[in-house]
């Protein structure tokens, strides 16, 4: 699928030039992939935006203050707001975040108030630029109880997010085992936002996954063949 958008998950700038040369048209820029990705530094963002925009690719910056779970304190949310503002001021095309809260039973649910705070920053940047700013809700989505995920898609769409990055199942499960669940997400999204499949998708299987799901974009650290 030559028109498929391949989003390359990059830890720092190191592999960005090679990934773009190999066909990546969007970079999800992170640090600390060993813990699932955290906010990259200002210098890394600046260099990546400059290079990517000069070579026809877009940049999404991770906004995450630490590894571990996705339930954040108010102080951590303040850190995320600062990281989002800085990344957008440095010219990224969008931000990537995920935030959950524990309900009265201890089960995880979508943290709508925190998401609204971060969406407000994206909307402010979009207003200043006079153009849309992308927002991806990341794989925190996959930590939700399965019975809450379809309703969460509705809520995330209502927030105005551009897409949800999801593996369609628990971390470490083969992507082939999750295609039916991903298809259910796509059906529920109904074009209101993009379901972005990721994790376990490589340059070798990406076309087959995209064709099976009928999606126009896929995500991964090996989504293109980097020498």
C-alpha positions as CSV (number, residue, x, y, z in Angstrom):
1,X,0.0,0.0,0.0
2,X,2.1,2.9,-1.3
3,X,-0.3,5.5,0.1
4,X,-0.2,4.0,3.6
5,X,1.1,6.5,6.2
6,X,3.7,4.9,8.3
7,X,4.3,6.6,11.7
8,X,7.7,5.8,13.1
9,X,8.1,5.7,16.8
10,X,11.5,7.3,17.5
11,X,13.5,7.5,20.6
12,X,15.3,10.8,20.2
13,X,16.6,12.0,16.9
14,X,19.1,9.3,16.1
15,X,17.1,7.2,13.7
16,X,14.8,9.9,12.4
17,X,16.7,10.7,9.1
18,X,17.0,7.0,8.2
19,X,13.3,6.4,9.1
20,X,12.2,9.2,6.9
21,X,14.4,8.1,4.1
22,X,12.9,4.6,4.4
23,X,9.3,6.0,4.0
24,X,8.1,7.2,7.4
25,X,5.8,10.2,6.8
26,X,5.2,11.0,10.5
27,X,7.4,10.7,13.5
28,X,6.1,10.0,17.0
29,X,9.0,11.5,19.0
30,X,9.7,10.1,22.5
31,X,12.4,9.5,25.0
32,X,12.8,6.4,27.2
33,X,11.0,3.8,25.0
34,X,12.1,1.2,27.6
35,X,9.2,2.5,29.8
36,X,6.9,3.1,26.9
37,X,8.0,6.6,26.0
38,X,8.2,9.9,27.9
39,X,8.4,13.6,26.9
40,X,11.5,14.3,24.7
41,X,13.8,17.3,25.4
42,X,13.5,20.7,23.9
43,X,16.7,20.2,21.9
44,X,15.6,16.9,20.5
45,X,12.2,18.3,19.5
46,X,13.8,21.3,17.8
47,X,16.2,19.2,15.8
48,X,13.5,16.7,14.8
49,X,11.0,19.3,13.7
50,X,13.6,21.1,11.6
51,X,14.7,17.9,9.9
52,X,11.3,16.3,9.4
53,X,9.7,19.4,8.1
54,X,12.6,19.9,5.7
55,X,12.0,16.3,4.4
56,X,8.2,16.2,4.1
57,X,7.4,14.5,7.4
58,X,5.3,15.5,10.4
59,X,6.1,15.2,14.1
60,X,4.0,14.2,17.0
61,X,5.6,14.8,20.5
62,X,4.9,12.5,23.4
63,X,3.6,14.3,26.5
64,X,4.3,11.9,29.4
65,X,6.2,12.9,32.6
66,X,7.3,9.3,33.6
67,X,7.0,5.6,32.9
68,X,4.6,3.4,34.8
69,X,0.9,3.8,34.9
70,X,-1.3,6.5,33.4
71,X,-3.0,7.9,36.6
72,X,-1.3,11.3,37.3
73,X,-1.2,13.6,40.2
74,X,-2.2,17.2,39.7
75,X,1.5,18.2,39.9
76,X,2.3,15.7,37.1
77,X,-0.6,17.1,35.0
78,X,1.0,20.5,35.4
79,X,4.2,19.0,34.0
80,X,2.3,17.6,31.1
81,X,0.8,21.0,30.3
82,X,4.2,22.6,30.3
83,X,5.6,19.9,28.1
84,X,2.7,20.2,25.7
85,X,3.1,24.0,25.4
86,X,6.8,23.8,24.8
87,X,6.5,21.1,22.2
88,X,3.9,23.0,20.3
89,X,5.9,26.3,20.6
90,X,8.8,24.4,19.0
91,X,6.6,23.6,16.0
92,X,5.5,20.0,16.4
93,X,2.4,19.1,14.4
94,X,0.7,17.6,17.3
95,X,0.9,16.0,20.8
96,X,0.5,12.5,22.1
97,X,-0.9,11.8,25.6
98,X,-3.1,9.4,27.6
99,X,-4.6,9.9,31.1
100,X,-6.6,7.6,33.2
101,X,-8.3,7.7,36.6
102,X,-9.3,5.1,39.1
103,X,-13.0,5.0,40.0
104,X,-14.5,4.2,43.4
105,X,-14.0,0.5,42.8
106,X,-10.3,1.0,41.8
107,X,-11.0,0.2,38.1
108,X,-9.4,2.4,35.5
109,X,-11.5,4.9,33.6
110,X,-10.8,7.7,31.2
111,X,-9.6,10.9,33.0
112,X,-11.7,13.4,31.1
113,X,-10.8,16.5,33.1
114,X,-7.1,16.0,32.5
115,X,-7.6,15.3,28.8
116,X,-9.7,18.5,28.6
117,X,-6.8,20.5,30.1
118,X,-4.4,19.2,27.5
119,X,-6.9,19.5,24.6
120,X,-7.3,23.2,25.6
121,X,-3.6,23.7,25.0
122,X,-3.8,22.0,21.6
123,X,-6.8,24.2,20.6
124,X,-5.0,27.3,21.8
125,X,-2.0,26.4,19.6
126,X,-4.3,25.7,16.6
127,X,-5.9,29.1,17.0
128,X,-2.6,30.8,17.1
129,X,-1.4,28.9,14.0
130,X,-4.6,29.2,12.1
131,X,-4.4,25.5,11.3
132,X,-5.3,22.2,13.0
133,X,-3.1,20.6,15.6
134,X,-3.3,16.8,15.8
135,X,-3.8,15.0,19.1
136,X,-3.3,11.3,19.6
137,X,-4.6,9.5,22.7
138,X,-1.9,6.8,23.2
139,X,-1.9,3.3,24.4
140,X,-3.1,4.2,27.9
141,X,-6.3,3.3,26.1
142,X,-5.3,-0.3,26.2
143,X,-5.0,-0.3,30.0
144,X,-8.8,0.4,30.3
145,X,-11.0,-2.6,31.1
146,X,-12.2,-4.1,27.8
147,X,-15.8,-3.4,28.7
148,X,-15.1,0.3,29.0
149,X,-13.1,0.7,25.8
150,X,-15.9,1.3,23.3
151,X,-17.5,4.0,25.4
152,X,-14.1,5.5,25.9
153,X,-13.8,5.8,22.1
154,X,-17.0,7.9,22.1
155,X,-15.6,10.1,24.9
156,X,-12.2,10.6,23.2
157,X,-13.9,11.5,19.9
158,X,-16.1,14.0,21.8
159,X,-13.0,15.6,23.3
160,X,-11.8,16.3,19.7
161,X,-8.8,13.9,19.6
162,X,-7.6,13.1,16.1
163,X,-6.8,9.5,16.7
164,X,-6.3,6.7,19.3
165,X,-3.1,4.7,19.2
166,X,-3.9,1.1,20.2
167,X,-2.6,-2.4,20.1
168,X,-6.1,-3.8,20.4
169,X,-5.1,-6.1,23.3
170,X,-2.7,-6.5,26.2
171,X,0.9,-5.5,25.6
172,X,3.0,-8.3,24.2
173,X,0.1,-10.1,22.5
174,X,0.6,-10.8,18.8
175,X,-1.0,-8.1,16.6
176,X,-2.6,-10.9,14.5
177,X,-4.6,-12.0,17.6
178,X,-6.0,-8.5,18.0
179,X,-7.3,-7.7,14.5
180,X,-10.9,-8.5,15.3
181,X,-10.9,-6.2,18.3
182,X,-9.2,-3.4,16.3
183,X,-11.9,-3.8,13.7
184,X,-14.5,-3.4,16.4
185,X,-12.8,-0.1,17.5
186,X,-12.8,1.1,13.9
187,X,-16.5,0.3,13.6
188,X,-17.3,2.2,16.8
189,X,-15.2,5.2,15.8
190,X,-17.3,5.5,12.7
191,X,-15.0,8.0,11.1
192,X,-15.1,10.4,14.1
193,X,-11.5,9.8,14.8
194,X,-8.7,7.5,13.5
195,X,-7.9,4.2,15.0
196,X,-4.1,3.9,14.7
197,X,-2.9,0.3,15.1
198,X,0.5,-0.1,16.7
199,X,2.9,-2.4,18.6
200,X,3.9,-5.6,16.8
201,X,3.5,-4.0,13.4
202,X,6.7,-4.0,11.3
203,X,7.7,-3.2,7.7
204,X,7.2,-6.9,7.0
205,X,3.5,-7.2,8.1
206,X,2.2,-3.6,7.9
207,X,0.6,-3.9,4.5
208,X,-1.3,-7.1,5.5
209,X,-2.5,-5.5,8.7
210,X,-3.6,-2.3,7.0
211,X,-5.4,-4.2,4.2
212,X,-7.2,-6.4,6.7
213,X,-8.4,-3.5,8.8
214,X,-8.9,-1.0,6.0
215,X,-6.8,1.7,7.7
216,X,-4.7,4.4,6.1
217,X,-2.0,4.7,8.8
218,X,-0.1,2.4,11.1
219,X,2.5,2.9,13.9
220,X,5.6,1.2,15.1
221,X,9.3,1.3,16.0
222,X,9.9,-1.1,13.0
223,X,7.3,0.3,10.7
224,X,9.9,1.0,8.1
225,X,13.2,-0.9,7.4
226,X,15.9,1.2,8.9
227,X,19.4,-0.2,8.2
